[in-house]
Each structure stands twice: as structure tokens, then as C-alpha cells.
């Protein structure tokens, strides 16, 4: 297990739309990760402009 969390990277909405088939929403991270390997490898991304809830993770993934 990682001792340091991976930084969240913001994606432009157009880039997010193009990559969306390869991403899945992680409720634990409250961010998008790569399908298949995202639990261990790869980027942790947010769509640019996506709000971070004040009380922690949200119950539903943000709309795409």
C-alpha cells in the first residue's frame, strides 16, 4: 500500500470526455481512476471545475 496518496490531476472537460471510457469513479478517492489498474497504478483525475464536497466523499459520481 502507498504511504503517500497520488495527487489529483485536473483534466479539461474535452480531455475528460475523450478518456471517460477508460475511467471509473472511485468513491474511496472521490476521483476518477483508470479501469483495471487504477487501484494500484496510474493517474487519479478530477474533471476541471469539479467541486470537492466539504464533508468528504460524495455518494454519487459527478455527472459527466
Residue pairs with C-beta under 8 A, 6 or more apart in sequence:
5 29
5 44
6 43
6 44
7 44
8 31
8 44
8 45
8 46
9 43
9 44
9 45
9 46
10 45
10 46
10 47
10 48
10 50
11 19
11 45
11 46
11 47
11 48
12 48
13 47
13 48
13 49
16 23
16 32
16 45
16 47
16 48
16 64
17 64
19 45
20 64
22 34
22 35
23 32
23 33
23 34
23 35
23 38
23 45
24 32
24 33
24 34
24 35
24 38
25 31
25 32
25 33
25 61
25 62
26 32
26 33
26 38
26 39
26 44
27 57
27 58
27 59
27 61
28 57
29 44
29 57
30 52
30 53
30 56
30 57
30 58
31 44
31 45
31 46
32 44
32 45
32 46
32 47
32 61
33 39
33 42
33 43
33 44
33 45
34 41
34 42
34 43
38 44
47 62
47 64
50 62
